[in-house]
Amino acid sequence: MRPCFLVVDNEYPGSISTRKLVVESAKLNALTAYSPDEAIQTLQRFPNIDGVVLDTQLRGRSCAELINELREIQNDVPIITVSPSGHDPCGGEQYHVSNFDPKHLLEAIQKVCPHEMSRVVKHEGEISPCSDKP
């Protein structure tokens, strides 16, 4: 089973979350929340996720407060925060990406679930997108 991440983004519902696209391009599953309240509700409904990718520029609640609330639901959930270059981490996250560079986000995700990511990479390497086989 592929790892599943909760992506908490400051975008609006109906828009395309660039963080979610990075998670999905790595062949991982992603749930998206567009507000702190939606993030809490989603984690309550799906507590067995593998990690959280959290935009630090959320409206309605500080990043640190949201991390504390997420930890109340699942104490050991790995959290990766993403903030604009020059902003400090929130505190409480395991990993912080200081600017939105997909490569850095993927590196942090790989640290969260190295075993699963290596299986995904291995599996993808076994499939040739240009295969002549039906």
C-alpha positions as MATLAB code, in Angstrom:
seq = 'MRPCFLVVDNEYPGSISTRKLVVESAKLNALTAYSPDEAIQTLQRFPNIDGVVLDTQLRGRSCAELINELREIQNDVPIITVSPSGHDPCGGEQYHVSNFDPKHLLEAIQKVCPHEMSRVVKHEGEISPCSDKP';
ca = [
       0.000    0.000    0.000;
       1.299    3.441   -0.908;
       1.824    5.978    1.880;
      -0.901    8.578    2.371;
      -0.248   12.198    3.357;
      -2.618   14.882    4.538;
      -1.771   18.081    2.665;
      -2.937   21.184    4.535;
      -2.782   24.003    2.056;
      -3.625   27.677    2.010;
      -5.168   27.396   -1.447;
      -8.898   27.497   -1.982;
     -11.066   24.421   -2.595;
     -11.299   23.871   -6.320;
      -7.815   25.198   -6.985;
      -4.840   22.967   -7.640;
      -2.613   22.487   -4.608;
       1.003   22.443   -5.743;
       2.015   20.546   -2.607;
      -0.604   17.894   -3.338;
       0.690   17.604   -6.891;
       4.214   16.962   -5.582;
       2.933   14.234   -3.238;
       0.903   12.618   -6.015;
       3.741   12.884   -8.542;
       5.793   10.785   -6.116;
       3.076    8.120   -6.543;
       1.766    8.654   -3.011;
      -1.825    9.130   -1.915;
      -2.912   12.576   -0.753;
      -5.870   13.951    1.165;
      -6.234   17.731    1.039;
      -7.521   20.151    3.661;
      -7.874   23.868    2.936;
      -8.282   25.123    6.494;
      -7.143   24.190    9.995;
     -10.651   22.960   10.884;
     -10.795   20.772    7.781;
      -7.344   19.369    8.642;
      -8.525   18.392   12.133;
     -11.706   16.781   10.760;
      -9.782   14.895    8.085;
      -7.251   13.503   10.545;
     -10.082   12.450   12.869;
     -11.706   10.541    9.979;
      -8.408    9.101    8.675;
      -6.063    8.750   11.677;
      -3.749    6.219   10.017;
      -2.132    8.593    7.547;
       1.644    8.426    7.156;
       2.338   12.134    7.494;
       1.189   15.727    7.162;
       2.482   18.359    4.745;
       1.515   21.690    6.273;
       1.601   25.171    4.729;
       2.713   27.506    7.519;
       0.769   30.462    6.099;
      -2.694   29.305    7.191;
      -5.620   31.556    7.948;
      -7.593   31.232   11.166;
      -5.062   29.492   13.418;
      -1.334   29.612   13.980;
       0.751   26.823   12.587;
       1.982   25.883   16.071;
      -1.601   25.662   17.377;
      -2.616   23.414   14.503;
       0.372   21.126   15.049;
      -0.617   20.782   18.719;
      -4.197   19.914   17.744;
      -3.033   17.361   15.177;
      -0.782   15.789   17.823;
      -3.790   15.439   20.144;
      -5.406   13.223   17.519;
      -2.306   11.266   16.449;
       0.657   11.966   18.707;
       3.321   10.454   16.480;
       2.164   11.682   13.065;
       5.191   13.011   11.156;
       4.729   16.650   10.163;
       6.550   18.497    7.385;
       6.054   22.252    7.323;
       6.547   24.332    4.191;
       7.038   28.092    4.479;
       8.256   30.936    2.322;
      11.998   31.395    2.306;
      13.172   33.285    5.373;
      10.303   32.265    7.682;
      11.054   30.208   10.754;
       9.580   26.756   11.372;
       6.457   26.563   13.527;
       7.857   24.282   16.186;
       6.713   20.730   16.742;
       7.297   19.520   13.197;
       9.886   16.860   12.385;
      10.913   18.426    9.087;
      10.831   21.919    7.658;
      11.172   22.980    4.041;
      12.113   26.651    4.025;
      10.987   27.375    0.503;
       8.688   25.636   -1.877;
      11.071   23.551   -3.898;
       9.497   20.231   -4.926;
      12.875   18.493   -4.586;
      13.204   19.559   -0.933;
       9.640   18.490   -0.184;
      10.254   15.069   -1.747;
      13.462   14.691    0.296;
      11.512   15.395    3.497;
       8.783   12.923    2.496;
      11.442   10.295    1.838;
      12.767   10.828    5.372;
       9.270   10.287    6.784;
       8.744    6.950    5.039;
      12.033    5.746    3.534;
      11.039    2.085    3.281;
       7.789    2.786    1.456;
       9.401    5.344   -0.858;
      12.142    2.907   -1.837;
       9.471    0.339   -2.749;
       7.654    2.929   -4.865;
      10.890    3.861   -6.634;
      11.764    0.201   -7.173;
       8.275   -0.591   -8.485;
       8.294    2.396  -10.835;
      11.678    1.291  -12.188;
      10.234   -2.105  -13.098;
       7.569   -0.565  -15.320;
       8.617    0.772  -18.681;
       6.264    3.516  -19.870;
       7.269    2.772  -23.472;
       6.907   -0.979  -23.304;
       5.841   -2.823  -26.458;
       4.019   -5.373  -24.321;
       0.218   -5.105  -24.177;
];
